[in-house]
């Protein structure tokens, strides 16, 4: 397998871990970064030994760059992805794929027309935690999965994030911020979603920033901050999902549990790569912690990019695919649409359940 030359557009907070991990995968060679703030791009390039700092236009025009990692803000995810594809480059984008379903469809249609691949975060389901849970489900440890619960309970981001406004604007909120992790994990474990029923609300119409940069600034809350609902999966299981920025006293609820005909499986936080994974079988009174599969337990963001780079060269399917990301994007909107219209939402898209990660390879190869 040859090395694929990669460029990153967007040098914000999350870019560091992508740059660090790009250097670890033998299939990736990070050759350039770009950002609207050139000083920020130069700082990141220096910190992570990236040889070139480009403008965004120079990145698209570069003949050597084959794949672009799009780490811009969600509002321009689709625009940057489409420009990358039109420039003849594969693209991998931080979640979500796009803000609207129409934008997401436009990204996938452009990729198909150009004969290029689109990938999208989150890739945390590549981690040993969810991969171990997947193996236990597929091995029949808990029997046939019949139900699931998932909870992302938070007080919001204005108390720590330096620029929290976008979390409370259109395209923000707990579902669009954290829903991709939970929905992607559920699709990995249970397969694609058939229909959704949702209800939404918000505790406050405005919030006060208490992080230092903008302490005391009042921001409007334009989106629901508590989103809850039911999911019916194509294979029959029924799930319950709550994502919230309105839980001010904390929560003891587990991130994800899968309930089967023979027992219950506790799945770790889908915003992490590690464990623990626990199960309790029918008739047992104690939880058992399962040994994790060998693989990725630390923050390995960028692994989806490497998997896609191998897929470009081998022709196999990549796991963190644009189709999976679009299915998750449609599902997130489905909760809101169902609540607004007070009806069930029937999913229009589907996707392939991602293949389990091979466990017989050295770390940072992924050539299967």
Phi, psi and omega in degrees: 000134179272160177284137178258129182278132191235143171235148179247129172251120183107109186245038179281200189304318186279348186295329184302315183291326175295315180296318179299314185281335175301326180289342185272330183274124186294341181276349184249139171231106181281113187248346183200153172229157178213149177201151176299330174266099185298326179299318179295319178297319180294323178296316180292321178299319179291320183292329186242019173056048176263127190289335187230142171244118183247162161284167179298317180297321178296325178297313180296326185277345185298125180285342183273336184281125183258336186218132178249132171263119186261105181246030178284180178288153184306327184300335180244012179307309184295316181301313181292319178300314182295320177296320178297314180296317179295337177276001177087023184241140170296156182220139174236128188239143172296153183291152354278168179307318180200174178278317182246162177295323180298318177295318179299317178297321180296322178297311182295322180293322178295317179299317180297316180296324182271352181070037184238166180258146171241131172236162184205138170294161008275151177245013181297339179290350172288343186292161182300329181299301183287329177295324176294315177300319179299316180297320179295321177295313184291331178281355179080019181306317182256014182078204180284124177295129181241341183199165178206154170231150178213134185224127171237095188251118188216161176266002182098184191245356187290346181274347181227330185281135182291334181224073189275001188303320187292341177293341184245011177255175179306133184088356178258208182091168186295327181291314182282337177280308187246343179307322180304324180295313186287316181292321178296318178297318180294321177294321177300320185275327189238353181092181185293164187262141181262314182206161185219143170234128186228159170221142183227159176195179175211140184284328186220151178269347174208157181226156180253126178287131178243359172288157193296318188303319185232033183308131177092347180288136179265132178236140178286151175254105187262358186226162175297139179248003173222115184233123183222155179177185182244145177235134169253124180272153184301329181275001171113337181293152179242130182243155173238129182230132172235128168237132188212141166255015186246021180253095191270348181250011181083172183212149176254010181289145179288151179301308181213137169230140176247130183250122180241176183289347180243354182169188184236141180240126174264124183256138183291170177311120183286000172267013177231170181257341186263207183258203005273159172245126181233155176217154173221118184271162181305129180091348179271153182248353181234153175278143175247131177272125182278139173295137182284144172299151174296145181153223192255113180246342177266173179297108185240036175303135190111345179295327177294327176295313180298317179299321179291323179297318175297320181295322177304318187277328184264339182088357177284168177287144173263154192278311180273068191275161175297326179294319175298314181297323178292320178301319178292319178300314178298319180298319180297317176293330182299321177301315181291316180297317180300318179295314182296321186263354180053051180209164173287146177252124177266122183296136179267338182253164169217183181198165173281135172295125184302142177294146176300149179287138176294142182251006184256014183249151172297154177300148175068028172246297175059036183269022172232000000 
